[in-house]
Amino acid sequence: MNIEKTSKSLLKEFWPQLSNWTMRELLWLGFWGILFLFGMYALYVQVTEGHIVTGMRDHVIWGVYIVNFIFFIGIGYTGAILGGFLHLFDAEWRKPLMRMAALMTVISVIIGPLYILLCIGRLDRLYFLFIHPRLQSPIVWDVVAVMTFLVGGVLFLYLLAIRDFAILARTEETMPAWRRKLYQFFSAGFINTRMQRRDLKLALNVLSFILIPTVIIVSSVLSWIFGMTLRPGWHSTIFGPYFVLAAIYTGTGVMVLIMYAFRKLHKLEAYIQERHFVYLGYILIALGAGYGYFTFSEYLTDWYTSEKWNAEVIHKLMDLNQYGWMFYFANFAGILVPIILIGIPKFRSINTITFSAALLVLAMWFKRYLIIVPTLESPLLPMQDIRPEYVHYSATWVEWALTGAGIAMFMILFKLASKFIPIVPVWETAEQIEKEKKPVVNNNPQPVVSSPS
């Protein structure tokens, strides 16, 4: 198999995406850059004036920031667990998706913890968490778990990209000297010998085996922060698997959106095909069904027991004058609609799968909001003679601006990363093309040649 020659041909095709900026890309980057700068202004306002500019108060101590933290961390977990499973099962169709999944992991896990810092009133005391940790606190172990996971995610992305770094370091394409030196540095002397290929495969297998249980552990630790708290709506043994499944469900939806965006932006229809959307759609159906079951179990047990404080939270969730519209959207539009649109073959297409993914991603953000805010507005001890703004949470423009800045940062980092390494892996795609060019031994002696996919 002449993989080296095919790799050079693919790199020549992908090189304009790496080296040139189109007007559409610059406008796209400019829009997100403005949104990010507006968020930085909001951060300046919060730092100079204090948390009074947010909607958080003594009783509702968490708000949109924690919702964003759980959301970004969750989609970061998905890239690792989805990439790990697809790598271990050696599914051929996975190859164009692995780079996007690994990038999603690293970028999301970088952004997510930043929202924790926005909740801290005294950032100058942050180092106390490391020099005076309370080992019995789930929050301490959450910090350790997230940092460990970030290191694993970066290593996984690097090992997946090292072969492309080697190809880029040796390419004849014109590039600045600093860029070629970076590629040479990151290629780490990889020249594609048999021993190097064996060691790389072994390292990726081991790292996949490590990352999959790490995702489950890290997500569970995050859920235990809520489950170990004696508050209505949180104190539940189901939160561990519930958080894990919700994170994977959300992240798979984000993967579909990323695939769609890069497919359209760079005209990658030959490599990111309809089958990739369909396969991820099947995964969404399975995850949506499981997540729907957990959701039904959670609300059914709280409603049936009729405990005073749990009943109060359930009432808030179902009351259209409070959180009802958000509750019904999160649990019907975010679960039933994707299952119906993707599950019925007549409706199933790239556009409907992408629409379903966008719908469920928005619904899952609302679900995180419903986990955080209504519970904090329903304390175990009754509150009397308290101003309404201290009892009911409403996010301010500062919080929304910083939420937008986080989304903008995700988009910008993803785009900049795609300008440094090909979003579709060159080496793995070349391997697949060469395999499909090989004659197939069957009753028909004619060779079977497939188009690049």
HUBELVEN-V224701 format. One record per helix or strand of 3 or more residues. SS is the DSSP state (H for helix, E for strand). FROM is the first residue (numbers start at 1). LEN is the number of residues. If there is no record, write none. Layout:
BEGIN
ss/from/len
SS/FROM/LEN
SS/FROM/LEN
END
This chain:
BEGIN
ss/from/len
H/3/17
H/23/27
H/51/3
H/64/26
H/92/28
H/123/3
H/128/4
H/138/33
H/177/11
H/194/34
H/239/27
H/274/32
H/308/11
H/324/10
H/336/8
H/350/27
H/388/4
H/397/22
H/426/12
END
